[in-house]
Amino acid sequence: MLFALAFAVSVIETVGLTMITSYSKTHFLPTMLGAMSIYGIAVPMFIYKTLAYAGIGTVNFMWNIMTTVSMIIIGTLVFGEKIDRLHMLSMVLGLSSITLLYFAERYA
């Protein structure tokens, strides 16, 4: 359940960050208002639920890595940003970290 909730936080945050990035390019106010709503309501609610399964350090680490990887992918696919070998390495290491954390939480 911990990973599902952390993934939910990551997806919600990715949507919010995508909306903010879109706003920075278009200045279409509803996208910024939507992002503010997501950050103000949905993210805290899911973080609160996630804390029933692990401490804030573990939760924060998981959702930040997931969001970082997803934003690199969104930046490339949606906004045409370029990624290099170092970005790719960081994504592989981030996903490896989440995998290790999964086993640490599951078998500890």
C-alpha positions as CSV (number, residue, x, y, z in Angstrom):
1,M,0.0,0.0,0.0
2,L,2.9,2.4,0.7
3,F,4.2,2.2,-2.8
4,A,0.7,2.7,-4.3
5,L,0.1,5.8,-2.2
6,A,3.5,7.2,-2.9
7,F,2.9,6.6,-6.6
8,A,-0.4,8.4,-6.3
9,V,1.3,11.4,-4.7
10,S,3.9,11.3,-7.5
11,V,1.2,11.2,-10.3
12,I,-0.7,14.1,-8.7
13,E,2.5,16.1,-8.3
14,T,3.5,15.4,-11.8
15,V,0.2,16.7,-13.1
16,G,0.6,19.8,-10.9
17,L,4.1,20.4,-12.2
18,T,3.0,19.8,-15.8
19,M,0.3,22.4,-15.3
20,I,2.8,24.9,-13.8
21,T,5.2,24.3,-16.8
22,S,2.3,24.8,-19.2
23,Y,1.3,28.0,-17.4
24,S,4.9,29.3,-17.7
25,K,4.6,29.0,-21.5
26,T,1.0,30.0,-22.1
27,H,0.1,32.2,-19.1
28,F,-3.4,30.6,-19.1
29,L,-4.5,31.3,-15.6
30,P,-6.8,28.2,-15.1
31,T,-3.8,25.9,-15.4
32,M,-2.1,27.7,-12.5
33,L,-5.2,27.7,-10.4
34,G,-5.6,23.9,-11.1
35,A,-2.0,23.4,-10.0
36,M,-2.5,25.3,-6.8
37,S,-5.6,23.3,-6.0
38,I,-3.7,20.0,-6.6
39,Y,-0.9,21.1,-4.4
40,G,-3.1,22.5,-1.7
41,I,-5.6,19.7,-1.4
42,A,-4.7,16.4,-3.1
43,V,-1.0,16.1,-2.3
44,P,-1.3,16.8,1.5
45,M,-4.2,14.3,1.7
46,F,-2.2,11.5,0.1
47,I,0.9,12.2,2.1
48,Y,-1.1,12.0,5.3
49,K,-2.5,8.6,4.2
50,T,1.0,7.4,3.2
51,L,2.5,8.3,6.7
52,A,0.4,5.5,8.2
53,Y,2.8,3.1,6.4
54,A,6.2,4.7,6.8
55,G,8.0,7.8,8.1
56,I,8.2,11.1,6.3
57,G,11.8,10.4,5.2
58,T,10.9,7.3,3.4
59,V,7.7,8.7,1.9
60,N,9.4,11.9,0.8
61,F,12.3,10.0,-0.8
62,M,10.0,7.7,-2.7
63,W,7.6,10.3,-4.1
64,N,10.5,12.7,-5.0
65,I,12.3,10.1,-7.0
66,M,9.1,9.0,-8.8
67,T,8.2,12.6,-9.5
68,T,11.7,13.4,-10.8
69,V,11.8,10.5,-13.2
70,S,8.3,11.2,-14.4
71,M,9.1,14.9,-14.9
72,I,12.1,14.1,-17.0
73,I,9.9,11.9,-19.2
74,I,7.1,14.5,-19.4
75,G,9.7,17.3,-20.1
76,T,11.0,15.2,-23.0
77,L,7.8,14.0,-24.5
78,V,5.5,17.0,-23.9
79,F,7.7,20.0,-23.8
80,G,10.5,18.9,-26.1
81,E,13.3,19.2,-23.5
82,K,16.5,17.3,-24.2
83,I,18.0,14.7,-22.0
84,D,21.5,13.4,-22.0
85,R,23.4,10.4,-20.6
86,L,23.6,12.0,-17.1
87,H,19.8,12.4,-17.0
88,M,19.4,8.8,-18.1
89,L,21.9,7.6,-15.5
90,S,20.0,9.6,-12.8
91,M,16.8,8.0,-13.8
92,V,18.3,4.5,-13.6
93,L,19.8,5.2,-10.2
94,G,16.6,6.7,-8.9
95,L,14.6,3.7,-10.0
96,S,17.2,1.4,-8.5
97,S,16.9,3.3,-5.2
98,I,13.1,2.8,-5.2
99,T,13.6,-0.9,-5.9
100,L,16.0,-1.2,-3.0
101,L,13.7,0.7,-0.7
102,Y,10.8,-1.6,-1.7
103,F,12.8,-4.6,-0.6
104,A,14.0,-2.9,2.5
105,E,10.4,-2.1,3.5
106,R,9.0,-5.4,2.5
107,Y,11.5,-7.7,4.1
108,A,12.7,-5.7,7.1
